[in-house]
Amino acid sequence: MKGQEGAENFFKELKEEGIDESFWKSQIKRDLYVGKFQEKTVKALALTDEKLKKYYDEHKEEYKDIQVRASHILVDQEEKAKELLKRVKNGEDFAKLAKENSKCSSSKKGGDLGYFGRGKMLPEFEKAAFSLKVGEISDIVKTEYGYHIIKVTDRKEEMIKFEDIKEYIRGVMVQSAIKNKMDQVKASFKIEKFLENIQ
């Protein structure tokens, strides 16, 4: 740290504020202890491919790639959206109404947006689309672009392959183990907070 460019002034300024070398040494010591603690915890896990695969098999529902195909009608006025929703519910053709009324460029394709996964659409739109079954039509959904009527036309669910997610699972298991170990350590000590010092 001392050898870095500009370090001399940095340490000098901190010393003037009452932070001296002993503070940095205590911080470094703490970081080394934490590093060793984590290293020891991870080593104890002994995460083989078999253990990772077992975790994957037990949590398969979490590792599905879900995509929906949806169409929508987008208008500026809520009253217009209510009128169109009523017409759709009464059996009028969704694609025809989208072509004639939607302000979205997808109107040319009858409102079809194609397939999309989570995180691709606005949160309000996504929440509604993923809650619908194939063939179902949403109530009016308001977003920053206007008022939507959404129809889900297809749904695909595929398992994410173990090999593609193995390292992610390793990270999840490591973080979980470290947190559990930290919770045990915390429970075995009395922790005092000196708020006046923190302030």
N, C-alpha and C positions, 0 to 999 in steps of 0.2 A: 504493500500500500504506500509505504513511504517513498518508494522508488518511482512512482507514477508522476507524470508531468503535472506540475501545478500543485503537487501534494503538500509542499512546504507551506504555502500560503493557506491551504485548506486546513491543515492541522493547527497552524498559528491562530487562525480565526476561531476555531473551535476551542482552543485552549483559553482564549480570551473570554469565551462564554462559559468556562468552567468544565469543559469536556477534555480530559487529558488522555494520555496514552493508556492508562490503566483501564479506562472505559473500553477502548478498542480491543484491548487484550481480553477483557471479559466477554465481549461480543464474539470474538473469534473462538474463544474457548467454548462458548455456548453453541455456536454453529457446528463446531467439530463434534461435540457431544450429540447434538441432534442428528448429524450425519451418521454417526456410529450407531445410534439408536435405530434409525431407519434401516441401515444396512443389516443390522442384526435381526430386525423384525422380518425383513424380506428374505434373508437367508433361512430363517426358521420356517418360512412358508414352503420352501422347496417346490416352487411352481413348475412341475413337469407338464408336458403336453397333455398327459392323461388327466391331471387335475384341472387344467384349463378347459379341456373337452367336457369333463363332468359338469363344471359350472355352466358351460354353454348349453348342455342338454337340459339342465335344471331350470334355465332361464330363457328357453327358446322363444317364448311369447314376446320377450323384450327385443328380440333380434329379427323382427319381421320388417321387410321393406314393403310398406303399404302405399299403393298409388290408386288414385281415383281418376276417372274420366268424367268431366262435368261440362255442362252447357249453362250459360246464364243469359239473363236479360238485364241490361243495365240502363237505368233512366235517372234523370236529375230530380224529378219530383216524386215525393212519397205518394201523393194521390194517384199519379199515373201508375206507380208500381202496384198499388192496391187494386186498381182497375184491371191491370194485366194479370195479377195473381188470381183474381176472381175468374177471369176468362180461361186461364190455364186449368184451374181446378174444375171448371165446367166442361173440360174436355177438348178445348181448342188446341191446335197443333203448336207445341212449344217452339220448334224450329222456325215455323212461319211467323209467329209473333216476335221472335228474336230478330229475324231479318227485317221486319217492318218497323220495329220500335227501339231496338237496343242501340245505344250510342257507341258501344265497344266495336272495335274492328272485327271481332269474332262474329259479328252479326251476319257477315257474308257467308259464314259456314253454319248458320242457324244457331249461333251462340256457342258452338263447340270450342272448348279450350284445350282439348286433348288430355293426356295423362299428366298428372303432377303429384309429387310427394309432399311430405310435410316440410314447411319452411319456404315454400315457393310462392305462396299467396299471402295476402294480408291476413293477419290473425283472425279477424271476424269472419272473413270469407272461408278460410281454412277450417275453422271450428265447425261451421255449418256444413260444409261439403263432406268432411270426414265423419260427421254424425249421421249422414243420410245413407239409406240402403239404396241399392240399384233400382232406378225407376222412381224414387221418391223426389218430391219437390219441396224446397224449403219455404219457410215464411220469408217475409222481406228482411234482407240483411243490409244494414247501413254500413258503408265504409267511407273513406275520404273521397272516393270517386263518385259516390251516389248511392242509389238503391238497387240492390240485386235480387233477382229471383233465380235460384240455383236448382238445377236438375242433375242428379248423378246418373250417368248412363252406363258406367262399368266400374269395376273394382278389381285390382290385382294385389295378391299377397304372395310375396316370395320370401323364403328364409335367406338371411344373409349367411354366406358360407363361413364355416368355422375359421378357415385359413385367412379370410379377409378381415376377421374381427378378433383374432387371437391376441394380438398385442394390446388392443383396447381392453379386452377382458383381463389381461395381466395387470394393466394399470388400475382397473376397478378393484381387483382383489388386493393389490398392494395398498392402495389408499384406504380401503376398508380395514385391513389388518392394522395399519399404522394408527388409524382413528380409534379402533378398539383398544389397542395397547395404550394409547395416550389417555383414553378415558379411565383405564385401570390405574394408571400412574397418578392421574389427577385425584381419583377417589381415595388413594392411599396417603395423600398429603393434605395439610391445611394450607390453603393458598390465601395470602393476604394481599390486598391491593391498597397502595398508598396513593389515594386520589390526588392529594396535594402535590405529590411529586410528579404525577402524570400531567396535571394541569400546568 
